[in-house]
Amino acid sequence: MMRPRPEDEPPIEVGRRPTRVRLFILAGLAVVAVLLLWLFPRALGFVEIAAREARYLWWLILMVVLGIWLVWGFGKASK
């Protein structure tokens, strides 16, 4: 049986990572991305071409982002 929590105890936050851990994860991902682009220079060329073409396909990118946002929003609302 669970004992009741006293009123002066703060609520427990579950699922939140400290800022330092998040920054470490982001820095690690950035290092991995740079390392992969350095190892595979053709991938860097592909990224450059994709960025150049994004000027013409901005509406497609916007539709994909909107779709992802809607799926994420509805998925969160159903829980």
LONU-430733 format. One line per field, with one value per residue: residue in one letter; x, y, z of N, C-alpha, C, CB in turn. Coordinates in pm, 1 decimal. Glycine has a CB too. Example, Ala and Ser with C-alpha at 12.3 -4.5 7.8 and 13.67 -1.06 7.14 Angstrom:
2
zavex c(a | s)
n_u c(1319.0 | 1285.0)
n_v c(-569.0 | -225.0)
n_w c(780.0 | 708.0)
ca_u c(1230.0 | 1367.0)
ca_v c(-450.0 | -106.0)
ca_w c(780.0 | 714.0)
c_u c(1320.0 | 1290.0)
c_v c(-330.0 | 3.0)
c_w c(780.0 | 787.0)
cb_u c(1130.8 | 1408.4)
cb_v c(-447.3 | -59.8)
cb_w c(904.6 | 572.5)
//
This chain:
79
zavex c(m | m | r | p | r | p | e | d | e | p | p | i | e | v | g | r | r | p | t | r | v | r | l | f | i | l | a | g | l | a | v | v | a | v | l | l | l | w | l | f | p | r | a | l | g | f | v | e | i | a | a | r | e | a | r | y | l | w | w | l | i | l | m | v | v | l | g | i | w | l | v | w | g | f | g | k | a | s | k)
n_u c(84.6 | 52.4 | 202.1 | 63.6 | 178.0 | 349.7 | 232.2 | 424.5 | 622.8 | 771.2 | 615.9 | 698.7 | 892.5 | 865.8 | 1041.8 | 1179.8 | 1480.9 | 1787.6 | 1922.8 | 2193.9 | 2244.2 | 2086.4 | 2217.5 | 2464.6 | 2388.6 | 2295.2 | 2534.1 | 2688.0 | 2542.8 | 2579.9 | 2856.9 | 2875.6 | 2729.9 | 2891.3 | 3123.8 | 3032.6 | 2966.6 | 3219.9 | 3347.3 | 3200.0 | 3201.7 | 3038.7 | 2784.4 | 2771.7 | 2772.9 | 2523.1 | 2358.4 | 2407.8 | 2302.2 | 2035.9 | 1969.0 | 1987.2 | 1781.3 | 1568.7 | 1474.5 | 1294.6 | 1117.3 | 980.9 | 715.8 | 650.5 | 812.5 | 700.3 | 443.7 | 507.9 | 619.4 | 395.0 | 222.6 | 362.8 | 350.9 | 74.2 | 19.1 | 172.8 | 44.9 | -222.6 | -167.1 | -71.9 | -298.4 | -475.0 | -395.6)
n_v c(-118.2 | 222.5 | 497.8 | 811.8 | 1117.3 | 1376.2 | 1716.0 | 1915.1 | 1817.7 | 1842.9 | 1778.8 | 1483.8 | 1488.4 | 1312.3 | 1171.7 | 1393.3 | 1520.9 | 1641.8 | 1966.2 | 1966.3 | 1703.8 | 1688.9 | 1879.9 | 1751.7 | 1524.6 | 1646.8 | 1768.6 | 1541.8 | 1420.7 | 1616.4 | 1599.6 | 1339.0 | 1371.3 | 1556.4 | 1404.2 | 1188.8 | 1327.0 | 1412.0 | 1168.6 | 1071.5 | 1239.4 | 1273.6 | 1270.8 | 1517.9 | 1679.0 | 1606.2 | 1711.2 | 1981.2 | 2024.1 | 1955.8 | 2159.4 | 2377.9 | 2319.5 | 2339.9 | 2593.9 | 2598.9 | 2401.1 | 2467.6 | 2463.9 | 2194.5 | 2100.2 | 2244.3 | 2125.0 | 1861.6 | 1906.3 | 2018.1 | 1795.7 | 1613.7 | 1755.3 | 1757.7 | 1480.6 | 1425.3 | 1592.2 | 1490.1 | 1232.8 | 1279.3 | 1389.2 | 1177.7 | 1018.9)
n_w c(0.0 | -80.7 | 79.4 | 175.5 | 32.0 | 198.6 | 224.7 | 193.9 | 28.6 | -293.4 | -614.9 | -803.0 | -1089.8 | -1381.0 | -1649.6 | -1741.7 | -1858.7 | -1726.9 | -1810.9 | -1873.6 | -1954.5 | -2184.4 | -2345.6 | -2373.9 | -2519.6 | -2757.5 | -2844.1 | -2888.5 | -3097.8 | -3294.5 | -3334.6 | -3435.9 | -3673.1 | -3815.9 | -3837.0 | -3995.2 | -4232.4 | -4300.3 | -4346.2 | -4559.4 | -4824.7 | -5049.2 | -4949.6 | -4828.9 | -5055.7 | -5156.0 | -4955.7 | -4991.3 | -5249.7 | -5198.9 | -5019.8 | -5191.0 | -5368.9 | -5200.8 | -5206.8 | -5412.9 | -5349.8 | -5116.1 | -5037.9 | -5035.0 | -4830.8 | -4622.4 | -4615.0 | -4537.8 | -4282.5 | -4156.3 | -4166.4 | -4001.4 | -3762.0 | -3716.0 | -3689.5 | -3464.1 | -3279.9 | -3273.7 | -3188.5 | -2932.2 | -2814.2 | -2802.9 | -2597.1)
ca_u c(0.0 | 132.8 | 176.7 | 35.7 | 292.4 | 322.4 | 200.2 | 538.8 | 711.0 | 737.3 | 578.4 | 809.4 | 886.0 | 910.1 | 1064.7 | 1253.4 | 1626.1 | 1853.3 | 1970.4 | 2329.7 | 2237.4 | 2035.0 | 2324.3 | 2563.7 | 2332.4 | 2297.0 | 2672.7 | 2728.1 | 2480.0 | 2645.3 | 2988.6 | 2852.8 | 2688.6 | 3008.7 | 3213.4 | 2975.9 | 2981.8 | 3361.9 | 3380.2 | 3127.4 | 3188.4 | 2927.9 | 2664.4 | 2775.0 | 2726.9 | 2378.7 | 2295.3 | 2416.8 | 2203.5 | 1902.7 | 1945.8 | 1963.7 | 1649.4 | 1465.8 | 1416.5 | 1184.2 | 1024.2 | 948.2 | 577.2 | 650.7 | 871.6 | 598.6 | 337.3 | 560.7 | 629.5 | 258.6 | 173.6 | 428.6 | 296.3 | -62.0 | 24.8 | 223.5 | -59.3 | -333.1 | -117.3 | -62.6 | -432.7 | -550.1 | -349.5)
ca_v c(0.0 | 343.9 | 596.5 | 944.3 | 1208.2 | 1499.1 | 1832.6 | 2002.7 | 1758.4 | 1882.7 | 1665.7 | 1419.6 | 1502.0 | 1190.7 | 1185.9 | 1515.2 | 1508.9 | 1768.5 | 2044.2 | 1925.4 | 1577.8 | 1722.6 | 1945.8 | 1649.7 | 1443.2 | 1728.4 | 1783.5 | 1412.2 | 1404.0 | 1707.9 | 1543.3 | 1223.2 | 1421.3 | 1613.6 | 1292.5 | 1116.5 | 1409.3 | 1412.0 | 1036.6 | 1052.0 | 1373.8 | 1280.2 | 1304.3 | 1663.6 | 1734.0 | 1585.7 | 1807.8 | 2113.4 | 2028.9 | 1956.7 | 2293.2 | 2466.7 | 2288.7 | 2373.8 | 2723.1 | 2576.3 | 2304.2 | 2508.1 | 2426.4 | 2052.1 | 2090.5 | 2294.8 | 2024.7 | 1749.5 | 1952.5 | 2029.6 | 1659.7 | 1559.0 | 1826.8 | 1710.9 | 1344.5 | 1433.3 | 1654.2 | 1397.7 | 1121.4 | 1324.3 | 1416.8 | 1054.5 | 950.1)
ca_w c(0.0 | -90.6 | 183.4 | 117.7 | 31.2 | 274.5 | 142.2 | 169.6 | -71.5 | -430.7 | -699.6 | -872.2 | -1235.1 | -1446.4 | -1792.3 | -1777.3 | -1846.8 | -1692.0 | -1924.8 | -1905.9 | -2028.4 | -2318.0 | -2420.9 | -2405.2 | -2627.7 | -2879.6 | -2888.1 | -2942.2 | -3229.1 | -3388.4 | -3366.1 | -3522.1 | -3804.2 | -3882.1 | -3868.3 | -4108.9 | -4352.1 | -4334.0 | -4400.5 | -4684.9 | -4882.3 | -5145.1 | -4872.3 | -4812.6 | -5183.7 | -5162.4 | -4865.1 | -5054.5 | -5358.8 | -5136.9 | -4965.0 | -5304.2 | -5424.4 | -5102.2 | -5244.0 | -5505.3 | -5293.5 | -4980.6 | -5007.3 | -5002.8 | -4697.4 | -4530.7 | -4603.5 | -4459.3 | -4143.9 | -4105.4 | -4144.6 | -3882.1 | -3646.8 | -3692.4 | -3637.8 | -3328.1 | -3197.4 | -3252.9 | -3108.9 | -2794.5 | -2762.6 | -2782.2 | -2475.1)
c_u c(89.1 | 98.5 | 148.9 | 158.4 | 257.6 | 304.9 | 321.6 | 638.4 | 671.5 | 697.1 | 700.2 | 789.8 | 944.5 | 931.5 | 1136.2 | 1401.3 | 1683.0 | 1909.5 | 2109.3 | 2330.6 | 2187.6 | 2141.5 | 2432.4 | 2515.9 | 2335.0 | 2438.9 | 2723.5 | 2670.1 | 2544.6 | 2782.6 | 2973.8 | 2814.4 | 2808.1 | 3105.5 | 3162.4 | 2990.0 | 3128.4 | 3403.0 | 3316.8 | 3103.2 | 3075.9 | 2797.5 | 2657.2 | 2730.0 | 2576.8 | 2304.8 | 2298.7 | 2314.3 | 2062.1 | 1869.7 | 1917.7 | 1823.7 | 1536.9 | 1402.9 | 1293.6 | 1078.0 | 983.5 | 807.4 | 568.2 | 707.2 | 770.5 | 487.0 | 384.0 | 568.7 | 490.8 | 199.1 | 232.9 | 372.2 | 154.9 | -63.8 | 72.0 | 116.6 | -175.7 | -289.7 | -108.0 | -201.1 | -508.3 | -507.9 | -418.4)
c_v c(124.6 | 439.6 | 731.5 | 1034.0 | 1332.2 | 1617.5 | 1918.8 | 1943.9 | 1805.1 | 1759.9 | 1612.1 | 1435.7 | 1377.3 | 1220.5 | 1312.1 | 1493.0 | 1643.9 | 1836.4 | 2000.1 | 1797.3 | 1604.1 | 1788.2 | 1846.3 | 1561.5 | 1520.4 | 1746.2 | 1652.7 | 1386.5 | 1494.2 | 1654.0 | 1424.5 | 1268.8 | 1477.5 | 1502.8 | 1213.6 | 1195.8 | 1417.4 | 1278.5 | 1012.4 | 1187.3 | 1384.3 | 1312.7 | 1455.2 | 1732.2 | 1719.6 | 1686.1 | 1947.6 | 2127.5 | 2034.4 | 2093.7 | 2393.0 | 2445.9 | 2324.1 | 2509.7 | 2704.3 | 2484.0 | 2339.3 | 2465.7 | 2277.9 | 2029.1 | 2136.4 | 2193.5 | 1905.3 | 1787.7 | 1965.5 | 1891.5 | 1597.0 | 1625.0 | 1779.1 | 1569.2 | 1344.2 | 1491.5 | 1562.2 | 1277.9 | 1156.2 | 1344.0 | 1287.0 | 982.0 | 1002.4)
c_w c(0.0 | 22.6 | 118.8 | 131.7 | 113.2 | 180.3 | 110.1 | 70.3 | -211.1 | -512.8 | -775.4 | -1022.0 | -1298.3 | -1594.4 | -1833.9 | -1756.5 | -1805.0 | -1816.6 | -1968.1 | -1988.8 | -2170.2 | -2403.2 | -2461.2 | -2520.7 | -2759.5 | -2932.8 | -2947.9 | -3079.9 | -3333.6 | -3429.5 | -3460.5 | -3663.0 | -3881.6 | -3922.7 | -3989.4 | -4238.8 | -4394.7 | -4396.8 | -4537.4 | -4750.6 | -4985.8 | -5074.4 | -4849.7 | -4941.0 | -5200.0 | -5074.1 | -4926.4 | -5166.7 | -5303.0 | -5079.2 | -5077.2 | -5361.7 | -5328.0 | -5133.1 | -5331.8 | -5446.7 | -5150.3 | -4942.4 | -4971.7 | -4862.6 | -4593.0 | -4509.4 | -4519.1 | -4311.5 | -4081.5 | -4077.7 | -4020.2 | -3757.0 | -3614.3 | -3635.5 | -3493.7 | -3234.2 | -3170.3 | -3170.5 | -2961.2 | -2732.9 | -2732.2 | -2654.5 | -2358.6)
cb_u c(-96.2 | 111.4 | 296.4 | -87.5 | 332.1 | 436.2 | 96.7 | 608.9 | 707.0 | 857.1 | 467.6 | 820.3 | 961.3 | 807.4 | 937.6 | 1205.0 | 1690.1 | 1966.2 | 1971.3 | 2410.8 | 2145.0 | 1914.0 | 2385.8 | 2593.2 | 2188.0 | 2233.9 | 2762.7 | 2686.1 | 2330.2 | 2659.6 | 3062.2 | 2742.6 | 2580.2 | 3079.3 | 3227.5 | 2828.7 | 2926.0 | 3446.5 | 3335.4 | 2993.0 | 3319.1 | 2914.5 | 2663.6 | 2916.7 | 2797.9 | 2343.5 | 2366.0 | 2558.6 | 2218.9 | 1894.2 | 2067.0 | 2069.4 | 1641.3 | 1525.5 | 1520.2 | 1236.3 | 1085.7 | 963.3 | 484.7 | 732.3 | 1001.5 | 540.7 | 292.8 | 700.5 | 704.0 | 170.4 | 204.2 | 582.1 | 296.0 | -142.5 | 116.8 | 351.8 | -109.5 | -389.6 | 17.8 | 17.2 | -512.0 | -532.6 | -202.2)
cb_v c(-0.2 | 412.2 | 606.0 | 1010.0 | 1247.2 | 1527.5 | 1916.7 | 2032.2 | 1604.7 | 1955.9 | 1707.0 | 1270.0 | 1629.1 | 1075.5 | 1179.7 | 1636.1 | 1460.5 | 1744.7 | 2192.5 | 1906.1 | 1476.3 | 1814.5 | 2059.4 | 1564.1 | 1399.9 | 1865.4 | 1827.4 | 1302.2 | 1433.6 | 1848.4 | 1500.5 | 1132.3 | 1529.2 | 1715.5 | 1199.2 | 1084.9 | 1550.1 | 1440.3 | 928.3 | 977.8 | 1414.8 | 1147.9 | 1229.2 | 1711.0 | 1665.4 | 1442.6 | 1808.0 | 2137.1 | 1906.8 | 1850.2 | 2339.4 | 2443.9 | 2141.4 | 2374.2 | 2809.5 | 2518.5 | 2165.9 | 2657.9 | 2458.2 | 1973.2 | 2174.7 | 2425.4 | 1976.7 | 1706.9 | 2087.3 | 2106.3 | 1573.3 | 1579.3 | 1977.9 | 1716.1 | 1257.9 | 1518.7 | 1778.7 | 1351.6 | 1077.9 | 1453.8 | 1501.6 | 962.7 | 963.1)
cb_w c(122.8 | -226.5 | 281.3 | 186.8 | -114.8 | 374.8 | 211.3 | 299.6 | -63.2 | -498.1 | -798.7 | -833.5 | -1283.5 | -1426.4 | -1861.7 | -1694.2 | -1980.9 | -1589.2 | -1890.7 | -1778.3 | -1956.1 | -2307.3 | -2338.5 | -2281.4 | -2593.8 | -2852.8 | -2770.8 | -2848.4 | -3220.5 | -3325.9 | -3236.9 | -3462.9 | -3788.4 | -3789.7 | -3746.2 | -4083.0 | -4327.4 | -4208.9 | -4303.9 | -4660.6 | -4946.2 | -5221.8 | -4736.5 | -4773.4 | -5299.4 | -5120.5 | -4727.2 | -5109.4 | -5451.8 | -5026.7 | -4881.7 | -5412.6 | -5460.6 | -4960.4 | -5316.5 | -5635.0 | -5296.9 | -4965.7 | -5127.0 | -5107.3 | -4688.1 | -4583.0 | -4743.9 | -4511.6 | -4137.0 | -4205.3 | -4264.3 | -3889.3 | -3673.0 | -3821.7 | -3723.8 | -3323.8 | -3262.9 | -3386.2 | -3159.5 | -2787.0 | -2863.6 | -2901.6 | -2455.3)
//
